[in-house]
Amino acid sequence: MIMKKIFLLAAICTICVYAFSQIGPNLYFIEFTDKNNTPYSLDNPQEYLSERALNRRNAQNIAIDSLDLPVNPSYIAALQELGLEIVNPTKWLNGTTVRTDNYNLVIQARNLPFVKETSRFEIDTIETAKKVNKAMTVIGNSPSTNILTPKFTDAEYGFSFPQIALHNGHILHSEGYKGEGMLIAVTDGGFTNADRMRSLEYLRNSGRIVATRDFAYDRTTVYDHHAHGSMVLSIMAGYLPGEYIGCAPEAEYLLITSESDDYEEIVEEFNWVSAIEYADSMGADLANVSLGYVDFDSQRYNHSAEDMDGHTNPSSIAASIAASRGMMIVVAAGNSGQDENGHVWIGAPSDAYNIVTVGAIDVNQNSAPFSSHGFVEENRIKPDIVSVGWDAYADYINDSIATGSGTSFATPLTTGLIACFWQKFHEKSSAQIREALFSAARPTVPTWEEDPTPYLGTPNILTGRGYVDFSLASEILTETEIQTNGYDISIYPNPTSREITISLSNVQNAELNIFSIDGRLLDYRKNIGEGFKYDFCRYTKGEYIISITSGNKVVATQTIIKQ
């Protein structure tokens, strides 16, 4: 992944308390108190959301709420009248980034009645940011002159076959699901030469680059700054039959940049918030996020392991909100697994709720030592799943297919295949798709020390639940519809206020997995037998998914309603 160093100022677990804090050189974030008297209305969402975005919401029964309302334009106008330059407003955090070299204007903004005055950090005098050579690189890339013939070959896929075949993604493709009709937002640091790369010619000529936008420099040009996004894009959209085929070559794409070349400051995290809001408003189904935020040039904003709670960092807050709008947010875990200072934890926004956080393995299922990992809050483990990001093949900007390493590469491989899978089951919600992926993740090593035998859906600290088998995921969603696929299984009562009973016949070595509706594994039990009883008292009211497996095969799934 882009080796971002970016950490966020502490925030309260509501939306944001950055008030009018300095977040970069001559840059400040000003948070508003409300959206009162706005000209926008919940009754007319077409004024600020595209038809595609509204269709995505309607398909998943997601209501429009006040978070969707743009910031009050009169508040923006008042800041401009003071002489502040508006950079990137954000409706989800209800504020805006502003630029000024006159700190007195920021003081004046404090006195405006609609500006929040509180902040959990001091407002410093303006600093001169360090010009840094950002490490937007992959780990240990191999030039094309050293490429060897892959162990597994396919006449059409070429070098990409092993990393796609590990997930049975080629089977999805053979069934006709290559991402058609799905819109993927790629948020990154730049897409150098993506307008000229040979592997992306099919993408360009077929008109499937829907829009481009740069939130760091307020423009529509994205084909410069950095090559990282171009390589990420090639993993999904590349199309060179016989040489290299991406995992979602028929999808449509939004290309969005949010990173500055000049510094590593928290303003870039706020840029990303505006970027993901834009992706949502454009109706993106999925967002690929091969970047993350941990440390900054201004160290007071650095994110600690304790900040990785899903509701402290601005990008994490925004990622959770985006997921609640029905988008599938797929985020790289990070490349700090071997950090000399013990900083092995993930970066924001990979700690967000209801997203998919991706770690890295190689095609032989070995855990990549550089892949970030760790507990988030109590027993919430990240990454959620893994994909090939260690010696993964991508197209470098000089039109050479080469290997590189980083969770940045594992993430688009996951995103693209999810797009193809969601195309197949397009009537399903993002939550249902995510639950199926997590249920169909095959374990890798190592596993829990106290339980060395891996089993389906069990997370471990390095590789999460494992790598997704999309054929198994298809089977799970198909079986969800028929529930037991011929097995003599019944689960009752449903709804329940306390206890359920699971009746099994002719099912050997059955295992029970309890998932939240957003796909988090909550509990599991091995070797359940006839008449097994499970107590739901510990859980709050709502929907839960029960999955019963036998011999690594899902034999029954059912939604249980806890009253």
Summary of the structure (lengths in Angstrom):
residues: 563
radius of gyration: 23.4
end to end distance: 42.3
largest distance: 76.3
contacts: 2122
relative contact order: 0.12
helix: 25%
strand: 26%
